[in-house]
Amino acid sequence: MADGGPLRIWRGAVLDEWIDYNGHMTEGFYGVVFGMASDEYLIRMGFDQHYRASTGGSFYTVETHIAFIDELAPAAPLAVDTTVAGADQKRVHLFHELRGGGGGVLAATQESMMLHVDTSIDRVAPMAEALYAVLRADADAHAGLLPAGTTGRAIRAVGA
């Protein structure tokens, strides 16, 4: 997607080794796909080998939440649309939508929080201004795209 909508950040297909005993993509590989989409978004920001080597900066994913919505069949084409749900100079808050069947059917969502870390001291630190400029522009472009209640959800305790 483009023009003020989510970014179509990653494309692929369900691999045979991702299929479980129920004949569809097993839950762990949804996380793998979302992880690849997060990596692609970071690359879009300018987070590459040169950045890591020259700044010592990296990103650590500190929290995720996946909602499974529909099954994905073997060899199904996949696409991940990414919305920047929030950002500051130390945090990246992404909302991914995994779509099957060529990008149409919503199969799962993932919300993730990543922190920028100075690996020389293993502490959260501000990212370089060039990265933050891309992140901030995407966050501004995506403001208001996600309906209220889409992010920040948690699993309710059984019996609650």
PyMOL commands that set and color helices and strands:
alter all, ss='L'
color gray80, all
select helices_A, chain A and resi 16-18+27-45+49-55+129-142
alter helices_A, ss='H'
color red, helices_A
select strands_A, chain A and resi 7-13+57-68+77-87+91-100+105-118+123-124
alter strands_A, ss='S'
color yellow, strands_A
deselect
rebuild
show_as cartoon
